[in-house]
């Protein structure tokens, strides 16, 4: 077949570079499949054959200021961004260095790429890549329009297979990008299968581009990703559209998946005729025919030599030290390469951990609102968003008046999708902003749990290359009544998400100090706002001062005594204080659950020789069980009585106030347990 007229495609395409990268990708797939997997040096291998040409063409279009969120078959894109071959191969073998220092599987890529486009940390969950990309796109718009930063034609790119178009993350990102008119390019690599499930189970008619043709605010590009000229033309048009129009586009290219979903997949669900037809669409022979004047033999020899040298370099690194595998769960003084406001010149104002009470007592709602207002005023990187936080001021009135003062760019409502709220915040944080997303009620956080988990593990799984600090505000707990949907606490679930700090203030003063500390920090924080304490008279305190910052992990004694240690937090603190009236008791308000003040608790228990833990959450698996285990492990010989707990029974929060009060730890139940332990 004669070489086609190169004038039909974008003039800036370097076909020699395209060929070099595609051949490199093929050689890496070959050496993994034929050598490293059989030698059990790689346990997870995903071939990019068939996807490689279009990804390379797309990757070569990216530049500094852009970011790409890929998935497990996206290595050709990273090769086009310039990822070192030794990192790519070594990561697959779990060796030192590379993407994660051996902590994550090698197909879950990331690449900081200073001076070029970032490859944002991928996740192992299908569809989880979409909303962080939308967040990066929104950050591009905000930084260009409000902060005057970054190129005014930067874009966010997200890659996904056809099966990912069925996920909530895809639809959430699509809604965000089109309603906000964001510079997001959604690239769908349609190979007709999600592992073994054909695409008709994912998308009616098997063509997401056709189905979205009438989607308002979205421009569609649709074609064949195996034809060099057509793929280059469509990719160039899509990228130029997003850069120039500052609006989203969806690019769908069809292509074959020439190997199984992973190396272990035999593709027994495909007929021989279907496999033969797929190989007939292999883009590499088409590329060779299209660019027949290139020295293909020389390029293939160079690719083989370069991959072999990279493999030797990667294997020489060996395995990272197991003693370091617990590093980088939280920020420990060494700044991540990408993400967080600290990477963009932010330095927190002077602070004090000593409160300076001023004025009349205010409720927690006012205290949180005033703190948010101060930080919004002082730091243009802070953005507050969620459902109903704008003109309404939040369903709990915490954000009342903030949009009016700071505008819709800083305080804004979102679409009704919690995955989108948190995922968008991840992308914003990676772009250097300090997002403050709100989830209306604790139970509503459940659709966002994948994004919450991925955000928390990001610093660890990228070996401190990336981090996404944010403050995720979540009201919860009982109020005047309860119910299974609005009154859940279950803080312990967040403690089980590595990388998240968890704050649970019981009063206005602590809320100010913990929130301000979180907004100025470099880790993601769950900030739990207890509904019963937002306007509770006990929780009211004077304003603690404009500089008050309370370090997370520092508990407070609300009562001193030598007869028993009572450990609690949140709405149970005033109940424990009332129950301890007339008793020689230490009452400890933990204030944060991750980290929690083990030293204060253990020091107190060793002195009082008794320990009672009180919390609103369910008894089985509640955080009180962790405290009890630590006390039993480290202070067992100091105890004169069993470690005890007063909690909710293992039921959802009942609705009727009489039923609710029966289920909650009451002052009477707490006092009865105090008396039992003291008299033991």
PEDANOR-V848688 format. One record per pair of residues at least 4 apart in sequence whose C-alpha atoms are under 6 Angstrom apart, sorted by sequence separation. I is the first residue (numbers start at 1). J is the second residue. D is the distance in whole Angstrom. If there is no record, write none. Layout:
i=I j=J d=D
i=I j=J d=D
This chain:
i=30 j=34 d=6
i=31 j=35 d=5
i=32 j=36 d=5
i=33 j=37 d=5
i=37 j=41 d=6
i=48 j=52 d=6
i=55 j=59 d=6
i=70 j=74 d=6
i=79 j=83 d=5
i=86 j=90 d=6
i=87 j=91 d=6
i=91 j=95 d=6
i=97 j=101 d=4
i=100 j=104 d=6
i=139 j=143 d=6
i=141 j=145 d=6
i=142 j=146 d=5
i=143 j=147 d=5
i=144 j=148 d=5
i=160 j=164 d=6
i=168 j=172 d=6
i=173 j=177 d=6
i=175 j=179 d=6
i=176 j=180 d=6
i=177 j=181 d=5
i=193 j=197 d=5
i=200 j=204 d=6
i=227 j=231 d=6
i=228 j=232 d=6
i=231 j=235 d=6
i=232 j=236 d=6
i=240 j=244 d=6
i=241 j=245 d=6
i=242 j=246 d=5
i=261 j=265 d=6
i=287 j=291 d=6
i=288 j=292 d=5
i=342 j=346 d=5
i=366 j=370 d=6
i=372 j=376 d=6
i=375 j=379 d=6
i=388 j=392 d=6
i=389 j=393 d=5
i=393 j=397 d=5
i=394 j=398 d=6
i=402 j=406 d=6
i=403 j=407 d=5
i=406 j=410 d=6
i=408 j=412 d=5
i=419 j=423 d=6
i=420 j=424 d=6
i=429 j=433 d=5
i=451 j=455 d=6
i=457 j=461 d=6
i=478 j=482 d=5
i=483 j=487 d=6
i=510 j=514 d=6
i=511 j=515 d=6
i=569 j=573 d=6
i=592 j=596 d=6
i=598 j=602 d=6
i=599 j=603 d=6
i=605 j=609 d=5
i=618 j=622 d=6
i=629 j=633 d=6
i=630 j=634 d=6
i=631 j=635 d=5
i=632 j=636 d=5
i=675 j=679 d=6
i=676 j=680 d=6
i=32 j=37 d=6
i=36 j=41 d=5
i=37 j=42 d=5
i=78 j=83 d=6
i=90 j=95 d=5
i=96 j=101 d=4
i=113 j=118 d=5
i=143 j=148 d=6
i=144 j=149 d=5
i=165 j=170 d=6
i=177 j=182 d=5
i=193 j=198 d=5
i=242 j=247 d=5
i=260 j=265 d=5
i=341 j=346 d=6
i=389 j=394 d=4
i=394 j=399 d=6
i=403 j=408 d=6
i=428 j=433 d=6
i=429 j=434 d=6
i=459 j=464 d=5
i=482 j=487 d=5
i=505 j=510 d=6
i=568 j=573 d=6
i=605 j=610 d=6
i=654 j=659 d=6
i=36 j=42 d=6
i=96 j=102 d=6
i=112 j=118 d=5
i=143 j=149 d=5
i=192 j=198 d=6
i=193 j=199 d=5
i=200 j=206 d=5
i=225 j=231 d=5
i=242 j=248 d=6
i=260 j=266 d=6
i=376 j=382 d=6
i=388 j=394 d=5
i=393 j=399 d=4
i=505 j=511 d=5
i=533 j=539 d=6
i=654 j=660 d=5
i=91 j=98 d=5
i=95 j=102 d=5
i=111 j=118 d=6
i=192 j=199 d=5
i=199 j=206 d=5
i=260 j=267 d=6
i=393 j=400 d=4
i=459 j=466 d=5
i=91 j=99 d=6
i=94 j=102 d=4
i=111 j=119 d=5
i=403 j=411 d=5
i=459 j=467 d=5
i=110 j=119 d=5
i=458 j=467 d=6
i=478 j=487 d=5
i=110 j=120 d=5
i=389 j=399 d=6
i=425 j=435 d=6
i=477 j=487 d=4
i=87 j=98 d=4
i=99 j=110 d=6
i=110 j=121 d=4
i=476 j=487 d=6
i=477 j=488 d=5
i=613 j=624 d=6
i=476 j=488 d=6
i=477 j=489 d=5
i=109 j=122 d=6
i=390 j=403 d=5
i=476 j=489 d=6
i=92 j=106 d=4
i=108 j=122 d=5
i=91 j=106 d=4
i=648 j=663 d=6
i=648 j=664 d=5
i=29 j=47 d=6
i=59 j=77 d=5
i=647 j=665 d=6
i=137 j=156 d=5
i=56 j=76 d=6
i=60 j=80 d=6
i=565 j=585 d=6
i=566 j=586 d=6
i=569 j=589 d=5
i=55 j=76 d=6
i=56 j=77 d=5
i=59 j=80 d=5
i=563 j=584 d=5
i=564 j=585 d=5
i=565 j=586 d=5
i=566 j=587 d=5
i=567 j=588 d=5
i=568 j=589 d=5
i=569 j=590 d=6
i=55 j=77 d=5
i=59 j=81 d=6
i=256 j=278 d=5
i=390 j=412 d=5
i=562 j=584 d=6
i=563 j=585 d=5
i=569 j=591 d=6
i=133 j=156 d=6
i=390 j=413 d=5
i=502 j=525 d=6
i=561 j=584 d=4
i=562 j=585 d=6
i=52 j=76 d=5
i=56 j=80 d=5
i=389 j=413 d=6
i=500 j=524 d=5
i=501 j=525 d=5
i=502 j=526 d=5
i=503 j=527 d=5
i=504 j=528 d=5
i=561 j=585 d=4
i=48 j=73 d=6
i=133 j=158 d=6
i=388 j=413 d=6
i=500 j=525 d=5
i=503 j=528 d=6
i=560 j=585 d=6
i=561 j=586 d=5
i=385 j=411 d=6
i=387 j=413 d=5
i=560 j=586 d=4
i=157 j=184 d=6
i=161 j=188 d=5
i=383 j=410 d=5
i=384 j=411 d=5
i=385 j=412 d=5
i=386 j=413 d=5
i=387 j=414 d=5
i=559 j=586 d=5
i=155 j=183 d=5
i=156 j=184 d=5
i=157 j=185 d=5
i=158 j=186 d=5
i=159 j=187 d=5
i=160 j=188 d=5
i=161 j=189 d=5
i=162 j=190 d=5
i=225 j=253 d=5
i=383 j=411 d=6
i=385 j=413 d=6
i=386 j=414 d=5
i=419 j=447 d=6
i=423 j=451 d=6
i=559 j=587 d=5
i=619 j=647 d=5
i=155 j=184 d=6
i=161 j=190 d=6
i=220 j=249 d=6
i=222 j=251 d=6
i=224 j=253 d=5
i=225 j=254 d=5
i=226 j=255 d=6
i=369 j=398 d=5
i=418 j=447 d=6
i=419 j=448 d=4
i=558 j=587 d=6
i=609 j=638 d=6
i=610 j=639 d=6
i=619 j=648 d=6
i=22 j=52 d=6
i=218 j=248 d=6
i=219 j=249 d=5
i=220 j=250 d=5
i=221 j=251 d=5
i=222 j=252 d=5
i=223 j=253 d=5
i=224 j=254 d=5
i=225 j=255 d=5
i=369 j=399 d=6
i=418 j=448 d=5
i=557 j=587 d=6
i=609 j=639 d=4
i=618 j=648 d=5
i=619 j=649 d=6
i=163 j=194 d=5
i=218 j=249 d=5
i=222 j=253 d=6
i=508 j=539 d=6
i=557 j=588 d=4
i=609 j=640 d=5
i=610 j=641 d=6
i=614 j=645 d=6
i=616 j=647 d=6
i=617 j=648 d=6
i=618 j=649 d=6
i=442 j=474 d=6
i=507 j=539 d=4
i=508 j=540 d=6
i=509 j=541 d=6
i=517 j=549 d=5
i=556 j=588 d=6
i=606 j=638 d=5
i=611 j=643 d=5
i=612 j=644 d=5
i=613 j=645 d=5
i=614 j=646 d=5
i=615 j=647 d=5
i=616 j=648 d=6
i=618 j=650 d=5
i=365 j=398 d=5
i=441 j=474 d=6
i=508 j=541 d=5
i=516 j=549 d=6
i=556 j=589 d=5
i=612 j=645 d=6
i=614 j=647 d=6
i=438 j=472 d=6
i=441 j=475 d=5
i=442 j=476 d=5
i=555 j=589 d=6
i=72 j=107 d=5
i=435 j=470 d=5
i=436 j=471 d=5
i=437 j=472 d=5
i=438 j=473 d=5
i=439 j=474 d=5
i=441 j=476 d=5
i=509 j=544 d=6
i=513 j=548 d=5
i=555 j=590 d=4
i=72 j=108 d=6
i=166 j=202 d=5
i=434 j=470 d=6
i=436 j=472 d=6
i=438 j=474 d=6
i=513 j=549 d=4
i=514 j=550 d=5
i=555 j=591 d=6
i=127 j=164 d=5
i=513 j=550 d=4
i=126 j=164 d=6
i=131 j=169 d=6
i=430 j=468 d=5
i=130 j=169 d=6
i=134 j=173 d=6
i=163 j=202 d=6
i=178 j=217 d=5
i=429 j=468 d=5
i=553 j=592 d=6
i=127 j=167 d=6
i=130 j=170 d=6
i=429 j=469 d=6
i=565 j=605 d=6
i=128 j=169 d=6
i=457 j=498 d=6
i=127 j=169 d=5
i=131 j=173 d=5
i=426 j=468 d=6
i=443 j=485 d=6
i=456 j=498 d=6
i=457 j=499 d=6
i=553 j=595 d=5
i=555 j=597 d=6
i=127 j=170 d=6
i=130 j=173 d=6
i=456 j=499 d=4
i=553 j=596 d=5
i=554 j=597 d=6
i=453 j=497 d=6
i=456 j=500 d=5
i=553 j=597 d=5
i=564 j=608 d=5
i=137 j=182 d=6
i=441 j=486 d=6
i=563 j=608 d=5
i=565 j=610 d=6
i=566 j=611 d=6
i=568 j=613 d=6
i=137 j=183 d=6
i=442 j=488 d=6
i=562 j=608 d=5
i=564 j=610 d=5
i=565 j=611 d=5
i=566 j=612 d=5
i=567 j=613 d=5
i=568 j=614 d=5
i=137 j=184 d=6
i=564 j=611 d=6
i=566 j=613 d=6
i=568 j=615 d=6
i=42 j=92 d=6
i=67 j=117 d=5
i=25 j=76 d=6
i=42 j=93 d=5
i=64 j=115 d=6
i=66 j=117 d=5
i=67 j=118 d=5
i=68 j=119 d=5
i=69 j=120 d=5
i=71 j=122 d=6
i=386 j=437 d=6
i=41 j=93 d=6
i=64 j=116 d=4
i=65 j=117 d=6
i=67 j=119 d=6
i=68 j=120 d=6
i=70 j=122 d=6
i=381 j=433 d=5
i=382 j=434 d=5
i=383 j=435 d=5
i=384 j=436 d=5
i=385 j=437 d=5
i=386 j=438 d=5
i=479 j=531 d=6
i=63 j=116 d=5
i=64 j=117 d=5
i=381 j=434 d=5
i=382 j=435 d=6
i=383 j=436 d=6
i=384 j=437 d=6
i=469 j=522 d=5
i=471 j=524 d=6
i=475 j=528 d=6
i=477 j=530 d=6
i=479 j=532 d=5
i=63 j=117 d=5
i=469 j=523 d=4
i=470 j=524 d=5
i=471 j=525 d=5
i=472 j=526 d=5
i=473 j=527 d=5
i=474 j=528 d=5
i=475 j=529 d=4
i=476 j=530 d=5
i=477 j=531 d=6
i=469 j=524 d=4
i=472 j=527 d=6
i=474 j=529 d=6
i=475 j=530 d=6
i=476 j=531 d=6
i=475 j=531 d=6
i=226 j=283 d=4
i=183 j=242 d=5
i=228 j=287 d=6
i=69 j=129 d=6
i=183 j=246 d=5
i=185 j=248 d=6
i=187 j=250 d=6
i=191 j=254 d=6
i=183 j=247 d=5
i=184 j=248 d=5
i=185 j=249 d=5
i=186 j=250 d=5
i=187 j=251 d=5
i=188 j=252 d=5
i=189 j=253 d=5
i=190 j=254 d=5
i=191 j=255 d=5
i=506 j=570 d=4
i=182 j=247 d=5
i=183 j=248 d=5
i=185 j=250 d=6
i=187 j=252 d=6
i=191 j=256 d=5
i=505 j=570 d=6
i=181 j=247 d=5
i=182 j=248 d=6
i=191 j=257 d=6
i=195 j=261 d=5
i=504 j=570 d=6
i=505 j=591 d=5
i=504 j=591 d=5
i=66 j=154 d=5
i=68 j=156 d=6
i=70 j=158 d=6
i=504 j=592 d=5
i=579 j=667 d=5
i=65 j=154 d=5
i=66 j=155 d=5
i=67 j=156 d=5
i=68 j=157 d=5
i=69 j=158 d=5
i=70 j=159 d=5
i=340 j=429 d=5
i=503 j=592 d=4
i=66 j=156 d=6
i=68 j=158 d=6
i=153 j=243 d=5
i=339 j=429 d=6
i=340 j=430 d=6
i=502 j=592 d=6
i=339 j=430 d=4
i=341 j=432 d=5
i=502 j=593 d=5
i=339 j=431 d=6
i=340 j=432 d=5
i=341 j=433 d=5
i=502 j=594 d=5
i=575 j=667 d=5
i=579 j=671 d=5
i=339 j=432 d=5
i=501 j=594 d=5
i=339 j=466 d=6
i=490 j=617 d=6
i=336 j=464 d=5
i=337 j=465 d=5
i=338 j=466 d=5
i=339 j=467 d=5
i=340 j=468 d=6
i=489 j=617 d=6
i=336 j=465 d=5
i=337 j=466 d=6
i=339 j=468 d=6
i=340 j=469 d=6
i=336 j=466 d=6
i=329 j=460 d=5
i=492 j=623 d=5
i=328 j=460 d=5
i=328 j=464 d=6
i=367 j=508 d=6
i=364 j=508 d=4
i=363 j=508 d=6
i=484 j=652 d=5
i=330 j=499 d=6
i=365 j=534 d=5
i=484 j=653 d=5
i=329 j=499 d=5
i=364 j=534 d=5
i=483 j=653 d=5
i=54 j=225 d=6
i=482 j=653 d=5
i=483 j=654 d=5
i=348 j=520 d=6
i=363 j=535 d=5
i=482 j=654 d=5
i=483 j=655 d=4
i=482 j=655 d=4
i=481 j=655 d=6
i=481 j=657 d=5
i=363 j=540 d=4
i=362 j=540 d=5
i=361 j=540 d=5
i=362 j=541 d=5
i=361 j=541 d=4
i=362 j=542 d=6
i=361 j=542 d=4
i=360 j=542 d=5
i=359 j=542 d=6
i=358 j=542 d=6
i=357 j=542 d=5
i=358 j=543 d=5
i=357 j=543 d=5
i=357 j=544 d=4
i=356 j=544 d=5
i=355 j=544 d=5
i=356 j=545 d=5
i=355 j=548 d=6
i=352 j=547 d=6
i=353 j=548 d=6
i=351 j=547 d=5
i=352 j=548 d=5
i=353 j=549 d=5
i=351 j=548 d=6
i=352 j=549 d=6
i=353 j=550 d=5
i=351 j=549 d=6
i=50 j=256 d=5
i=50 j=257 d=5
i=50 j=258 d=6
i=49 j=258 d=6
i=46 j=262 d=5
i=45 j=262 d=6
i=45 j=263 d=6
i=9 j=229 d=5
i=96 j=317 d=6
i=96 j=318 d=6
i=95 j=318 d=6
i=96 j=319 d=5
i=9 j=233 d=5
i=86 j=310 d=4
i=90 j=314 d=5
i=95 j=319 d=5
i=96 j=320 d=5
i=85 j=310 d=6
i=86 j=314 d=5
i=50 j=282 d=6
i=172 j=420 d=6
i=24 j=303 d=5
i=3 j=289 d=6
i=4 j=290 d=5
i=3 j=290 d=5
i=1 j=289 d=6
i=3 j=291 d=6
i=3 j=292 d=6
i=131 j=420 d=6
i=135 j=424 d=4
i=139 j=428 d=5
i=134 j=424 d=6
i=135 j=425 d=6
i=132 j=423 d=5
i=136 j=427 d=4
i=131 j=423 d=5
i=132 j=424 d=5
i=135 j=427 d=4
i=136 j=428 d=5
i=131 j=424 d=5
i=135 j=428 d=5
i=132 j=426 d=5
i=133 j=427 d=6
i=132 j=427 d=4
i=104 j=461 d=6
i=103 j=461 d=6
i=100 j=461 d=6
i=100 j=462 d=4
i=99 j=462 d=6
i=100 j=463 d=5
